[in-house]
């Protein structure tokens, strides 16, 4: 099962999987982006728009890209102020626009190393000058860390078609070697879907692209 099949299957079956309440990290990223005069931003893996709406409601010009057809159509209804493209975040050739910032909620950890490298490079190509990124990822403190088949170091596939990489702080900083790290930290993210309440232990990173790497 590839990623498109996996996510389309989930959204088709569960709809607004995580409800309408945005992630805590979206609220934090909004504050940081506004403080840094961000006007335009990209949200890879935008889902059905529960996080994009935080930014568009604050007056930012938001573009999302989503692989699931079902989620894409829900997002266009739920957050009509944002612009959405249907596509793969490992491509992102949907336009030639460069953005002031990128917010990616729990996307980077969904790939193995080669695709994580590709995703980062795709993000770099979509950023203006010294553009900003705010990423969240699963940490090694997650309760599911170590469950399933280990396909790469600290990467486990507990569900078919859904490898998950669990990041240490050093690991996350190494992934963003083309960026100057401004802030990293941990946050608890409560979720309740499928009748099961639980808390994810996430890492976040806020960083600025090094100018020489965006030429």
Residue pairs with C-beta under 8 A, 6 or more apart in sequence:
1 9
1 160
1 161
2 161
3 67
3 88
3 110
3 161
3 162
4 67
4 68
4 88
5 161
6 159
6 160
6 161
6 162
7 67
7 68
7 71
8 67
8 68
8 69
8 70
10 17
10 68
11 17
11 47
11 48
11 68
11 70
11 71
11 74
12 68
12 70
14 193
14 194
15 48
15 70
15 74
16 48
16 50
16 74
16 78
17 48
17 193
18 47
18 50
18 191
18 193
19 50
19 192
19 193
20 50
20 78
21 50
22 50
22 51
22 53
22 54
23 50
23 51
23 105
23 136
23 189
24 187
24 189
25 105
25 134
25 136
25 187
25 189
25 202
25 204
26 51
26 54
26 55
26 103
26 105
27 54
28 134
28 187
28 204
29 55
29 103
29 134
29 206
30 54
30 55
30 58
30 60
32 132
32 134
32 206
33 41
33 55
33 60
33 100
33 101
33 103
33 132
33 134
34 58
34 60
36 101
36 132
37 100
38 60
38 100
38 101
38 132
39 60
39 61
39 100
40 60
40 61
40 62
40 63
40 97
40 99
40 100
40 101
40 128
41 55
41 60
41 61
41 62
41 63
41 99
41 100
41 101
41 102
41 103
42 62
42 63
42 64
42 65
42 92
42 99
42 101
42 102
42 103
42 123
42 126
43 51
43 52
43 55
43 62
43 63
43 64
43 65
43 82
43 102
43 103
43 104
43 105
44 64
44 65
44 89
44 92
44 102
44 104
44 107
44 119
44 122
44 123
45 65
45 66
45 67
45 89
45 104
45 105
45 106
45 107
45 110
46 52
46 64
46 65
46 66
46 71
46 75
46 82
46 84
47 66
47 68
47 71
47 75
48 66
48 71
48 74
48 75
48 78
49 64
49 74
49 75
49 76
49 78
49 79
49 82
49 84
50 78
51 103
51 105
52 62
52 64
52 75
52 79
52 82
52 84
53 78
53 79
53 81
53 82
55 62
55 82
55 103
56 62
56 79
56 81
56 82
57 81
61 83
62 79
62 81
62 82
62 83
63 82
63 83
63 84
63 85
63 95
63 97
63 99
64 75
64 82
64 83
64 84
64 85
65 84
65 85
65 86
65 87
65 88
65 89
65 92
65 94
66 72
66 75
66 84
66 85
66 86
66 87
67 86
67 87
67 88
67 89
69 86
72 84
72 86
75 82
75 84
76 84
85 94
85 95
87 93
87 94
89 104
89 107
89 119
89 122
90 111
90 115
90 118
90 119
90 122
91 122
92 122
92 123
92 125
92 126
97 126
98 126
98 127
98 128
98 131
99 126
99 127
99 128
99 131
100 127
100 128
100 131
100 132
101 127
101 131
101 132
101 133
101 134
102 123
102 126
102 127
102 131
102 132
102 133
102 134
103 133
103 134
103 135
104 123
104 133
104 134
104 135
104 136
105 135
105 136
106 136
106 137
106 138
106 200
106 202
107 119
107 135
108 116
108 119
108 120
108 135
108 137
108 165
108 175
109 137
109 138
109 164
109 165
109 166
109 167
110 162
110 163
110 164
110 165
111 118
111 119
111 163
111 165
112 151
112 152
112 155
112 163
112 165
113 152
113 155
113 165
116 165
116 175
120 175
120 176
120 178
123 133
124 178
124 209
124 213
124 214
127 133
127 209
127 214
128 214
129 209
129 211
129 214
130 208
130 209
130 210
130 211
130 214
131 208
131 209
131 214
132 206
132 207
132 208
132 209
133 176
133 179
133 205
133 206
133 207
133 208
133 209
134 204
134 205
134 206
135 172
135 176
135 204
135 205
136 187
136 189
136 202
136 203
136 204
137 165
137 167
137 172
137 202
137 203
137 204
137 205
138 145
138 164
138 165
138 166
138 167
138 200
138 201
138 202
138 203
139 166
139 167
139 168
139 186
139 201
139 202
139 203
140 154
140 166
140 167
140 168
141 186
141 201
142 166
142 200
142 201
143 198
143 201
144 156
144 158
144 164
145 154
145 156
145 166
146 156
147 156
147 158
148 156
148 157
148 158
148 159
149 156
149 157
150 156
151 157
151 163
152 163
152 165
154 165
154 166
154 167
154 168
154 171
155 163
155 164
155 165
155 166
156 163
156 164
156 166
157 163
157 164
158 164
167 175
167 203
169 184
169 203
172 184
172 203
172 205
173 181
173 184
173 205
176 205
176 207
178 209
178 210
178 213
179 207
179 208
179 209
179 210
180 207
180 208
180 209
180 210
181 205
181 206
181 207
182 206
182 207
182 208
183 204
183 205
183 206
184 203
184 204
184 205
184 206
185 203
185 204
186 201
186 202
186 203
186 204
187 202
187 204
188 199
188 200
188 201
188 202
189 199
189 200
189 201
189 202
190 197
190 198
190 199
191 197
191 198
191 199
191 200
192 198
